[in-house]
Amino acid sequence: MLQTWNSERRLTAIGRAALSVPARQALADRQLIPERTILDYGCGRGDDVRALERLDCRITGWDPYYRSETKLEQADVVLLTYVLNVIENPAERRHTLMQAWQLANTVLIVSARLTWEKSKVRGQEFGDGLITSRQTFQHLFGASELRDYVEEVTGTRCVSVSPGVVYAFKDDSARLSYLAQRIVPDAEWLASEDTTSAIAAVIDYVERRGRQPRVEEMPHPVAELLAHMKPNELRRLVRDSADPEKISEGAKRTTLNTLVFLVVELFQGRGPFSSLPFSVQLDVRSFFSSYKEACQRSDRLLFKLRDDTYIRGAMNASAVGKLTPTALYVHRRAVDHMPTVLRLYEHCASIAAGRPQEWTIVKLKHQGRATSWLDYPDFDRDPHPRILSSYHVDLQTLATSHTSYANSMNRPLLHRKHEFLAQDDPDVPRYRRLTESELRAGLYEHPHLIGTENGWEAELIRCGRELRGHRLVRRAAG
Ligand SMILES: C[S@@+](CC[C@H](N)C(=O)[O-])C[C@H]1O[C@@H](n2cnc3c(N)ncnc32)[C@H](O)[C@@H]1O
């Protein structure tokens, strides 16, 4: 029975040649910074531990089978990587999650394998999962099931970071800082070695963010190099040297980012002004008459997100993206050029279901609210990129689905690549020239045929053409 049978859990630990996906995500999200201690709870063979040690992380690993001698101690960050899946007893699964949560001082990073991997896991049904032929157990989670489960057990609001990865923060201000960083990325600071380069770094910040930074926002070396200057003196210097047009662009961008952040925050219960991350407080002070005004404007933005006509209008007016009868498709490099309400649309989907690490094009539907992130790994190299996978979330039901085309013999492919990008993207002229020559060669005469690999190949043959990189040439005879 469930209570007495113990699966072969240690067999679930695999050797890793590279850092796991959740650890990579956490590094990219600046959760695994050198100032923090890290515990990899259920570390298996310890490959993530070793890889993170090489990156100068202060990390220890504990595992009941592989590293039970490690002394279990509190850590700032606790990683619980693919552990919950393998525990067959639901009460123990819950207890393990609770233990991990109790060991974390700042953030618990939980990852689990998802239901979309069903085809890779074979076995007999057992309890709420499967037993494999090696007597290991797997409970595969739905993407929102994982977040709900972690929220329920920890009693805290969590963020879906990417599919199958959830952050649970100990303190709400850490959660808000994370969200702010995701939506209003901190402007990167230029390196500074002396006063002149430190001033240049401040000017660059002002041009990008649209306002003066406070000392507390500066990286330590910059603050130190400028410590001898009076604030007014620095302000005047920056004002005289910065490009006013860039400052006003930066201010516009930060205002819109702040609105998007305030809407996202609203979903999770908006707090008082003092609960906002410090930099966002400064943005609100600089670009709005009051926090109340900022909240009202963000509420109006959310209202627009619900309005089909407004969304359709925004898609029509969008300077970037390809609009089809069902959706707008935008390349990752161009999403920041979308109208704010559409950026909000994409952010809401990413907060609800987690944005995958690998994606190239986002698809926003205009009827109903659903988002897909589509992965075309060879978008830049392949004149007609083939899709590798798609991750979809329906914002009305929060249902998610994943489709892999890795084994598909006739994958969908893209045409007119330039339409997905911003017009000033350096690749656009080359992509456009290709589209024009394909049009002239008659390759777009049967649009219903060219959407997949086989149909496209047949049309190339019919028109006597072939592709050499991004050039269309006459097909060699024979
Ligand atoms: C799929 S492996 C993952 C290992 C490692 N985190 C990784 O991603 O490479 C699952 C691990 O969970 C460990 N484990 C099983 N039950 C556990 C429990 N109750 N508490 C902590 N770890 C457990 C197993 O020993 C095994 O090493």
The ligand as a Gaussian input file, in Angstrom:
#p B3LYP/6-31G(d) Opt

LIG

0 1
 C       15.100000      13.651000      -9.420000
 S       16.275000      13.713000      -8.146000
 C       16.815000      15.384000      -8.241000
 C       18.197000      15.584000      -7.757000
 C       18.757000      16.989000      -7.905000
 N       17.993000      17.968000      -7.195000
 C       18.842000      17.357000      -9.369000
 O       17.976000      18.096000      -9.855000
 O       19.769000      16.878000     -10.041000
 C       15.333000      13.655000      -6.708000
 C       16.154000      13.667000      -5.437000
 O       15.280000      13.854000      -4.322000
 C       15.847000      13.209000      -3.215000
 N       14.812000      13.001000      -2.203000
 C       13.917000      11.996000      -2.125000
 N       13.144000      12.133000      -1.046000
 C       13.532000      13.261000      -0.427000
 C       13.097000      13.959000       0.750000
 N       12.102000      13.521000       1.478000
 N       13.752000      15.095000       1.066000
 C       14.747000      15.570000       0.302000
 N       15.194000      14.952000      -0.800000
 C       14.598000      13.811000      -1.165000
 C       16.381000      11.927000      -3.830000
 O       17.377000      11.361000      -3.040000
 C       16.915000      12.369000      -5.167000
 O       18.286000      12.631000      -5.116000

